[in-house]
Amino acid sequence: QLSLGHLQQKYKRRLREELRVRGLFGVLFTLKFQKSLKTMSRSPAEDQLEDFKKKQQTAPLLTSSNGAPVEDKTNSVTVGPRGPIVLQDFTLIDELAHFDRERIPERVVHAKGAGAFGYFEVTNPEITKYCKAALFSEVGKKTNISVRFSTVGGESGSADTVRDPRGFAVKFYTEDGNWDLVGNNTPIFFVRDPVLFPSFIHTQKRNPQTHLKDPDMFWDFISLRPETTHQVMFLFSDRGIPDGYRHMNGYGSHTFKLVNAANEAVYCKFHYKTDQGIKNLDTEKAGELSSSDPDYSIRDLYNAIARGDFPSWTFYVQIMTFKQAENYKWNPFDLTKVWPHSDFPLIKVGKLVLDRNPGNYFVDVEQAAYSPAHLVPGIEPSPDKMLQARLFSYTDTHRHRLGPNYLQLPVNCPYKVTLNNNLRDGPMCFGNNQAGAPNYFPNSFNG
């Protein structure tokens, strides 16, 4: 049986052999490349690998997925120097089998995005008059958050600077469970009835025959549904192409219901306004960036946080009583309309701050699952039709995309509470599966 030291020595010998084979040109090229990395003026995103190297100091021993040391990573096991590969080459089989399964379904909408972590801090006690949610309980209280920004219609490889609404979803990790505020950078949407939502999204995607983006599809739908006019005017104004994600506002968009400690309820809308100032891109500049830097917004957010320039947003609510809702001049639950600030002024609640980049994009951003159905005591749905449909659709798509146990993934886990329910088993079940607790209710055994 080979010792660890023997394997490390063998690995070093093979590396020296490869350097000899590559010859002097290869060595000189490598040295020149490494020198250029040190002298170039680069951003934190570009220096990610160099920063990793500084933290890592030495390369660890290469292992297989089951933790065993890998003796040779550059050659497959064959029958003789030129013979066929043998099935017992677990390193090769392990690599190929995992590679074949690396990709998961991308989001149907909001596929291209960026994410970060931070905190929410309460700055105004007035919110407790309206809402008993634990995260609002006292001034100065901080709650950890994760945020995902996104475009809407494009695929995961599309450009960041297209004319499109932007997603702005926030997950609050509270002691009463996770609350997801799944919003956009506009306070309204194109349609008010969810039965039209799939058709509208189809117009944002590709023509089923040509597989090309088709403006005829978009404008045909818009022309036939006049309630889209409000959002279309937003989309084709300056704010249709934000300058990255740091310089745009966010909105919960829907109407929600808040309940206070006395079980008195009001309706509300959530707003989060950028503290960096509003900045937008003109069409010409956005087009240039689409070709020269299609990941412009992701890069801008990552570099800002890495430099310590932490973006923040001031968090507000609008409040409407039940009586006001009954008598208001239009339907307050219509997602194509706003509540005028003159009638329902903004009330400051706190601040959102992003101060940590993802440790791994797939784990922290691609697997992140935000759903309007993830509510906590004190925050409830309203009769908003679009909200009602999203309560089902978002959790349904997460189960399809990530699996039935998606809420056990670290980025989605309500880690501040202990789960006690009857949900068990299923693919990729993590943890102790609630051990021996009864998996039915009611029961007589303290489950």
C-alpha positions in Angstrom: 0.0 0.0 0.0 1.4 3.4 -1.1 2.1 5.9 1.7 1.0 9.5 1.4 4.6 10.7 1.3 5.4 8.3 -1.5 2.5 9.6 -3.5 3.6 13.2 -3.0 7.1 12.4 -4.2 5.7 10.6 -7.2 3.5 13.6 -8.0 6.5 16.0 -7.8 8.6 13.7 -10.1 5.9 13.7 -12.7 5.6 17.5 -12.5 9.3 17.8 -13.2 9.0 15.4 -16.1 6.2 17.4 -17.6 8.3 20.6 -17.3 11.2 18.9 -19.1 8.9 17.7 -21.9 7.4 21.2 -22.4 10.9 22.5 -22.8 12.5 25.8 -22.3 9.8 27.7 -24.2 7.1 26.4 -22.0 9.0 27.3 -18.8 9.8 30.8 -20.1 6.2 31.4 -21.1 5.0 30.3 -17.6 7.4 32.6 -15.9 6.5 35.5 -18.1 2.8 34.9 -17.5 3.3 34.7 -13.7 5.3 38.0 -13.8 2.6 39.7 -15.9 0.0 38.7 -13.3 2.0 40.5 -10.6 2.6 43.7 -12.6 -0.8 44.2 -14.2 -3.4 46.5 -12.6 -6.3 44.2 -12.0 -9.6 44.1 -10.2 -10.5 41.8 -7.3 -12.5 39.6 -9.6 -9.6 39.2 -11.9 -7.3 38.4 -9.0 -9.5 35.8 -7.5 -7.1 32.9 -8.3 -4.1 34.8 -7.1 -5.8 35.6 -3.9 -6.7 32.0 -3.4 -3.1 31.0 -3.9 -2.0 33.4 -1.2 -4.4 32.0 1.3 -3.8 28.4 0.3 0.1 28.6 0.5 0.6 25.0 -0.6 -1.3 22.7 -2.9 -3.1 19.9 -1.0 -2.9 16.3 -1.9 -5.3 15.5 -4.8 -8.2 13.2 -3.8 -11.0 11.3 -5.5 -14.7 12.1 -4.6 -14.5 9.4 -1.8 -11.5 11.1 -0.3 -8.8 8.7 -1.5 -5.5 10.1 -2.7 -5.2 10.2 -6.5 -1.9 8.8 -7.8 -2.1 10.0 -11.4 -4.4 12.8 -12.7 -2.9 13.3 -16.2 -3.1 9.7 -17.6 -5.9 7.3 -17.9 -5.2 3.6 -16.9 -4.8 1.6 -20.1 -3.8 -1.9 -21.2 -0.2 -1.1 -22.2 1.0 2.3 -23.4 -1.4 2.5 -26.4 -4.1 0.0 -25.3 -7.7 0.6 -24.4 -8.8 2.2 -21.2 -9.8 -0.2 -18.4 -13.1 0.0 -16.5 -11.3 -0.1 -13.1 -9.9 3.5 -13.7 -12.2 5.0 -11.0 -10.5 8.4 -11.3 -11.6 8.7 -15.0 -15.1 7.2 -14.5 -15.6 9.5 -11.4 -14.6 12.6 -13.4 -16.8 11.8 -16.4 -19.8 10.7 -14.5 -19.8 13.8 -12.4 -19.1 16.0 -15.3 -22.1 14.6 -17.1 -24.3 15.7 -14.2 -22.8 19.1 -13.3 -25.6 21.2 -14.9 -29.0 21.6 -13.3 -32.0 23.2 -15.0 -31.6 27.0 -15.2 -34.3 29.2 -13.9 -37.2 29.7 -16.4 -37.0 33.4 -15.7 -34.2 35.4 -13.9 -31.6 32.9 -15.2 -28.7 35.3 -15.3 -27.8 36.8 -11.9 -25.4 37.8 -9.2 -25.6 37.3 -5.5 -24.1 38.5 -2.2 -24.6 38.3 1.6 -25.0 40.9 4.2 -27.4 42.1 6.9 -30.6 44.1 7.5 -30.6 46.5 10.4 -33.7 48.2 11.9 -33.4 51.9 12.3 -36.9 53.0 13.1 -39.2 51.6 15.9 -42.3 52.7 14.1 -42.5 49.4 12.1 -43.5 47.6 15.3 -46.8 49.5 15.3 -47.7 47.5 12.2 -45.8 44.3 12.2 -44.8 41.7 14.9 -42.2 40.0 12.8 -39.2 39.2 15.0 -36.6 40.8 12.6 -38.3 44.2 13.2 -38.6 43.9 17.0 -36.0 46.6 18.1 -33.9 49.4 16.7 -30.3 48.2 16.0 -31.3 44.6 15.5 -29.4 42.9 12.7 -30.6 40.0 10.6 -28.4 38.1 8.1 -29.5 38.3 4.5 -28.7 36.8 1.1 -29.6 38.8 -2.0 -29.8 37.8 -5.7 -30.0 40.3 -8.5 -30.9 39.2 -12.0 -32.1 40.1 -15.5 -35.5 38.5 -16.4 -35.8 37.3 -19.9 -32.3 36.2 -20.9 -30.6 32.8 -20.5 -27.8 32.3 -18.0 -25.2 33.3 -20.6 -26.9 36.5 -21.8 -25.6 40.0 -21.3 -26.2 42.0 -18.1 -26.8 45.3 -19.9 -30.0 44.5 -21.9 -33.2 46.5 -21.6 -35.1 44.4 -19.2 -36.5 44.5 -15.6 -34.1 43.4 -12.9 -34.8 40.9 -10.2 -34.0 42.0 -6.6 -34.7 39.1 -4.2 -33.8 39.2 -0.5 -33.8 36.3 2.0 -33.9 37.2 5.7 -32.6 34.5 8.0 -34.8 35.2 11.1 -35.5 33.4 14.3 -39.0 32.7 13.1 -37.8 31.1 9.9 -36.7 32.5 6.6 -38.6 35.3 5.0 -38.1 35.8 1.2 -39.0 39.2 -0.4 -38.9 38.3 -4.0 -39.0 41.7 -5.8 -37.9 43.6 -8.9 -36.4 47.0 -9.6 -39.8 48.3 -10.6 -42.9 48.7 -8.3 -45.2 47.2 -10.9 -45.5 44.4 -13.5 -46.8 43.8 -17.0 -49.9 41.8 -16.1 -52.3 41.7 -13.2 -53.7 38.2 -13.8 -51.4 35.1 -13.4 -53.2 33.2 -16.2 -51.3 35.5 -18.6 -47.9 35.2 -17.0 -46.6 32.1 -18.9 -47.7 33.6 -22.2 -46.0 36.9 -21.4 -42.7 35.1 -20.5 -42.9 33.1 -23.7 -42.8 36.4 -25.6 -39.5 37.2 -23.8 -38.0 33.9 -24.8 -37.2 32.5 -28.3 -39.4 31.9 -31.3 -40.4 28.2 -31.3 -39.4 27.8 -34.9 -36.5 30.2 -35.5 -35.1 29.9 -32.0 -34.4 33.7 -32.2 -35.6 36.5 -30.0 -38.6 37.8 -31.8 -39.8 41.4 -31.2 -43.1 40.7 -33.0 -44.0 38.3 -30.2 -43.3 41.0 -27.5 -45.1 43.9 -29.2 -48.0 41.7 -30.3 -48.7 40.7 -26.7 -48.2 44.3 -25.4 -50.6 45.7 -28.0 -53.3 43.2 -27.1 -53.0 43.8 -23.3 -53.3 47.5 -22.4 -52.6 46.9 -18.7 -48.9 46.4 -19.8 -48.6 50.1 -20.7 -47.4 51.3 -17.2 -44.5 48.8 -17.0 -43.6 49.3 -20.7 -43.2 53.0 -20.0 -40.8 52.1 -17.1 -38.9 49.7 -19.3 -38.3 52.1 -22.1 -37.4 55.0 -19.9 -33.8 55.6 -18.6 -34.3 53.2 -15.8 -34.8 50.3 -18.3 -31.0 49.7 -18.3 -29.6 50.2 -14.8 -25.8 50.8 -14.4 -25.1 47.6 -12.6 -27.1 46.3 -9.6 -25.8 48.8 -7.0 -27.4 51.8 -8.6 -31.0 50.7 -8.8 -33.9 50.6 -6.3 -35.8 47.5 -5.3 -39.5 46.8 -4.6 -41.6 44.0 -3.2 -44.1 45.1 -5.9 -47.0 43.1 -4.5 -49.3 44.2 -1.7 -48.7 42.3 1.5 -50.5 42.2 4.8 -48.8 43.1 8.1 -50.0 41.9 11.5 -48.9 43.5 14.8 -48.7 42.1 18.3 -52.3 42.9 19.0 -53.3 41.0 15.8 -54.3 44.2 14.1 -53.7 44.1 10.3 -52.9 46.6 7.6 -51.8 46.3 4.0 -48.3 47.3 2.9 -45.8 47.6 0.1 -42.0 47.3 0.5 -39.4 49.6 -1.0 -35.6 49.5 -0.8 -33.9 52.6 -2.3 -30.3 52.6 -3.3 -27.9 54.7 -1.1 -25.4 54.8 -4.0 -27.7 57.0 -6.2 -29.6 56.1 -9.3 -27.4 55.5 -12.4 -28.5 54.1 -15.7 -26.8 53.3 -19.0 -27.8 54.8 -22.4 -28.6 52.4 -25.2 -25.2 52.9 -27.0 -23.1 52.3 -23.9 -25.2 49.3 -22.9 -24.7 47.8 -26.4 -20.9 48.3 -26.2 -20.8 46.5 -22.8 -23.0 43.7 -24.1 -20.1 42.7 -26.4 -17.0 43.9 -24.4 -18.2 42.8 -20.9 -21.4 40.9 -20.9 -21.0 40.1 -17.2 -20.6 43.8 -16.4 -23.1 43.9 -13.5 -21.8 40.7 -11.8 -18.3 42.1 -12.0 -19.2 45.5 -10.7 -21.0 44.0 -7.6 -18.2 41.6 -6.9 -15.4 44.1 -7.1 -17.3 46.7 -5.0 -17.8 44.3 -2.2 -14.2 42.9 -2.5 -12.8 46.5 -2.2 -14.9 47.2 0.9 -17.3 49.5 -0.9 -20.3 47.8 0.5 -23.6 48.7 -1.3 -26.6 49.5 0.8 -30.3 50.3 0.4 -32.7 52.1 2.8 -35.8 50.0 3.5 -39.2 51.5 3.6 -42.9 50.5 3.8 -46.1 52.1 2.6 -49.1 51.4 4.9 -52.8 51.2 3.8 -55.6 50.4 6.3 -58.4 48.0 5.4 -60.8 50.9 5.3 -58.6 52.8 2.9 -58.4 49.7 0.7 -62.1 49.4 0.6 -62.6 53.0 -0.5 -59.6 53.6 -2.7 -60.1 54.8 -6.3 -58.5 51.8 -7.8 -57.8 48.2 -6.8 -54.9 48.3 -4.3 -54.0 44.7 -5.1 -53.5 45.4 -8.9 -49.8 44.7 -9.7 -49.9 47.0 -12.7 -50.6 50.1 -10.4 -48.7 51.9 -7.7 -49.8 53.5 -4.4 -49.1 57.2 -4.8 -46.6 58.5 -2.2 -48.8 61.5 -1.6 -51.6 59.3 -0.3 -49.4 56.6 1.3 -46.0 58.2 2.3 -42.9 56.1 2.7 -42.0 55.1 6.3 -38.4 54.3 6.9 -37.7 50.9 8.5 -34.0 50.1 8.2 -31.1 49.4 6.0 -29.9 46.5 3.8 -26.1 46.2 3.5 -24.1 43.7 1.4 -20.6 43.0 2.8 -19.7 39.5 1.6 -19.2 37.9 -1.8 -20.3 34.3 -2.5 -17.7 31.7 -1.5 -18.8 29.6 -4.4 -21.3 30.8 -7.1 -23.1 27.5 -7.6 -23.5 26.8 -3.9 -24.4 30.4 -2.8 -26.2 31.8 -5.9 -27.3 29.2 -8.4 -28.7 27.0 -5.7 -30.4 29.9 -3.8 -34.2 29.5 -3.9 -36.4 32.5 -3.1 -40.1 32.2 -2.9 -42.9 34.6 -1.9 -44.5 31.7 0.0 -41.6 31.8 2.5 -43.3 34.1 5.0 -42.9 34.5 8.8 -45.4 35.5 11.5 -46.4 39.1 11.1 -46.2 39.1 7.3 -49.0 37.5 5.2 -50.2 37.5 1.6 -52.9 39.9 0.3 -55.6 39.2 -2.3 -53.1 40.2 -5.0 -53.8 37.6 -7.8 -50.2 37.6 -9.0 -48.9 37.1 -5.5 -51.3 34.2 -4.9 -50.0 32.4 -8.0 -46.4 33.0 -7.2 -46.9 31.4 -3.8 -47.3 28.1 -5.6 -45.2 28.6 -8.7 -41.9 29.6 -7.1 -41.7 26.7 -4.7 -42.9 24.3 -7.4 -40.1 25.4 -9.7 -37.5 25.0 -6.9 -38.6 21.4 -6.3 -38.1 20.8 -10.1 -34.8 22.6 -10.3 -33.1 21.7 -7.1 -35.2 18.7 -5.7 -37.8 18.3 -2.9 -35.2 19.0 -0.2 -34.0 22.3 -1.6 -34.7 24.0 1.7 -32.0 21.8 3.3 -29.3 23.3 1.2 -27.1 25.6 3.3 -28.0 28.9 1.4 -31.8 28.1 1.8 -31.8 26.5 5.2 -33.6 28.3 8.0 -30.6 27.7 10.3 -31.9 29.9 13.2 -34.7 27.5 14.0 -35.0 23.8 14.6 -37.3 22.1 12.1 -40.1 20.0 13.4 -42.5 18.7 10.8 -43.6 15.5 9.0 -41.5 16.0 5.9 -39.0 13.1 5.5 -36.8 11.4 3.0 -36.6 12.2 -0.7 -33.5 12.7 -3.0 -30.5 14.3 -1.3 -31.8 14.4 2.2 -29.2 16.0 4.5 -28.7 16.0 8.2 -30.4 13.5 10.5 -33.8 13.5 8.7 -35.3 14.5 12.1 -34.0 11.2 13.5 -36.6 9.1 15.4 -39.2 11.8 15.7 -42.7 10.7 14.7 -43.4 11.4 11.0 -47.1 11.8 11.5 -49.4 14.3 13.2 -51.2 14.3 15.6 -49.2 11.9 17.8 -48.9 11.0 21.5 -45.1 10.9 21.6 -44.1 14.6 21.8 -43.4 14.8 18.1 
